[in-house]
């Protein structure tokens, strides 16, 4: 009953938080908005720990919450769908996500979300909207390693919700040091659905998507940090080569699809 995880969080409390937050957020992905999922069969075949999920980033919280839904649904046998929120009755409790400490301390709700699985770190390049430059705290790296040793970790290697920004070297160093299984995820539609924090609904009728890819193949000993960074950028489709000018007709067609497409419940 009073068992704790490596960060001192009571697992029974974490379980009830995930249940409650999952129930309250479910209709954001299967209700007034829809989440299209591909590749979630990969999730159920992964090791129980030392798995690192890397993804592009569109909102502070909605992306992570969606992944909690998809991961737990897959582990419960629901492939590429999140029907019936009952999959959260026995959620996987050793899922963590890397987030900026200042974000997770900015209010009561972020602090509650932090208890549900955040590994909070101090950003080395930005704080309170200002550019900074400081050394990486080794305790932050150690905490990510602690989370990997206990279970699964979600990280957003660009460190920002702005698209096509460079991948940060820290993720590559973590991969080389801890040698995790690295699973890429590509998301879309969250930026149109929610505000920047991912807490307020900005628009309804949006088709969100989450594509889970096969684990990446790394030579942990010989791949350089730069080589790993480039592989990550391609895997999460944030390499500059993916950047293109989208024709106006394609944008309008996408907007129409978001509004009119209907999905079975």
N, C-alpha and C positions, 0 to 999 in steps of 0.2 A: 504493500500500500504506500509506503514512504520511500520507495526506490527512486533514486535520482540518476540523471544522466551525467556525463563528465563535466558539465558546466554548472552542476548543482541545482538544476531545475527538477522539480518533482514530476515524475512521469504521469501520475494520475491527473495532475492539474493540466499538464500539457495535452493529455488525451482529451479532456473535456473542452479545452480551448479550441483544439482542432475540430472537434465535433460541432461546437457551437458556431465558430467562424465559418466552417464549411457549409453548414446548413443555411446560415444567413447569406452567404455569397453565391450559392448554387445557381440561382436564377440569373445571375449576371452572365453566366456562360451557357445556361440552358433554360432560357425563358425569354426575356425581352431582347437578349442577344443570343447568338448561337456560336458554339466553339466547334470548329471542324478539326478533327484529330487524325494524324497519320503516324503509323509506326510504333504505337504504344505496346505492341506485343514484345518489343525489345526490352521493356521495363521488367517484365516478370521473369526474364531469364538472366538478370544481372546478379552479381555477387551482393551479399547483404551489406557489405561495407567497402570502403576505399573506391567509391565511384564519384566522379566529378562531372556534373552536368554543366555545360557551357552554353550560353544563349545570348542572342541579341536582346536588347533591353528597351522597353517602350513606356513603362510606368514604374513607379517605385514599388507598388505592392500587388497590383492586379496580376502581373505576370507570374509572380511566385505563387499566389493563391491558386491560380489556374493549374500550375504544375502539381501542387499538392493534390488537387482533385484528380488530375489525370494519372498520376503515379499510383494513388491509392485505388482508383477504379481499376487500373490494369492489374494490380496485385490481387484484386478480388475477382478477376476473370472477365472484366468488361473491357474488351479490346476496341479501341478507337471510339469510345463513347463514355459519357458520365451519367447515364440514366440511373435513376434511383440512388439518391444520396446515402442510402444505407451502407455503402462501401466505407463510409467514414466511422462506422461504429467501432471498428478495430483498426484504427489508422497505424501506419508505420510511424513509429515515434523517433526514429533516428534519421530523420531528414532535416538538413540544415540549409541555410542560405546565407551567403555573404552579403552584408549591407554596411553602408556608412554609419558610423556611430552617431553622428549628428542627426541623421535621418531617423534613427530608431529611438532617439531621446526627445524628438520633437512632438511631445504630446502624449496623452494617455493611450490612445489607440495604437500608435507605433510601439509603445512599450509593451502592450499586450501581445502584439504581433511578434515582437522580439522574443518573448518568452516561448512562443510557439516554435522557435527554431533558428533565430538569428545568430550568426557569428559576426559580431560587430567589430569593424576595423576603422582606424583613422586613415582617411584618404591622404595621400602624400602630395597631391597636386591641387586640391581645391577644398575650401572650407568656408561655410557661410556665404557662398556666392563669390568668394574672392580666390584668385589664383595664389597658391602657396607652393613651396618647394621644401620638402623635409624628408628625412630618412624614414625608411620603412621600419615599423616597430616589430622587433623579432617576436614579441608576445602575440601579435596579430597572426603572424605566419604559424606560430606554434598552435594557436587556437584552431586555425583551419586544419592543420595536421591532426589535431585531437578529434575534430569532427569527422574527418575522413577515416580515422582509425575506428570510429564508432559507427559510421554509417555512410549516408549519401550527402553530398554537398552540391548546392546549386550556386553558380557564380555567373556574373555578367562581366566578362573580361574587358569590355570597353570602358566600364566604370561610369557610364553616362547613358541617358535615355536618347541622346541625339544619335541619329543613324550615321553609319559609315565613318565613325571616329576610330582611330587606331586602337588596337588591342594593347592593354597594359602589360609590361614585362612581368609583373608580379605573378600572373596566372601561369606563364611559361616556367618561371622558377619553381612554382609549386608543383607543376607537372613533373619537372625533372627530378625534384627532390623526393616527392612522395610516391611517384609512379602509379597514379590511380588509373582506373578504367575511365576514359574520357568520352562522354556521350554528348554530341552536339544537338541542340534544339533550335529551330527557327520559328519565331512567332510573328504574327502580323494581326492587325486590326485592333489591338489594344489601345493604341494611341488615338484612334478615332472613337473608341467606345468610352474611354474614361479620361478624367483630367490627369495632369502629370503625376500626381501622387497615386492615382489608381483607386481612389476612395469614392469619388463622386462620379456619377454616370453623366457623361457628356452627350451621348447620342444613343438612341435605341435602334434596333433593326440592323445592327452591324454584324457581318460575318467575320468572326475571329478565327485564326488558324494556329495550329501548333503541329509542327512536323518534327518527329523524333528520329534521328539518324543512327546508323550503326556506329559503334565505338570507333574512334580514330586509332590509327596504327602509328605508334611512335617508337623510335629507337631512343629510349630514355638516356642512354649513355652517350650517344654520338650526335643526336640532333641538337643543333644550336638553339639558343633562346630565340633568335630571329626566325629560324626555320619553323619552330613550334608556333610562334606568333602568326606566321603566314598561314600555316595549316588551319589554325583556329579561325582566322579571318575568312578563309574560303569555306570552312565547315559551317559557320553561322551566317554565311552569305553577306558578309560585311566588308569584303575585300573591295578596293576601289574599282576593280573590273566589273563588279555587279552594279555600279552606279551608272544610270543611264537617264536620258531625257525621256519621260513618259509622255506619249502623245495625249492631247486633250481628249480625244475620242475615247481612249482607253480609261482615262480617269472617270469620265462621265459614265461609261459602261459599268465600271466597278461600283460607283455610287448607286446606280440603278439596281445592280445585283444585291447590294447590301440592304436596300429598302424592300425589294419585292421577293427575294428568295424565301421560301417556306421550308420548314424542316419538321419531320415527324417527331412526336414526343413519346 
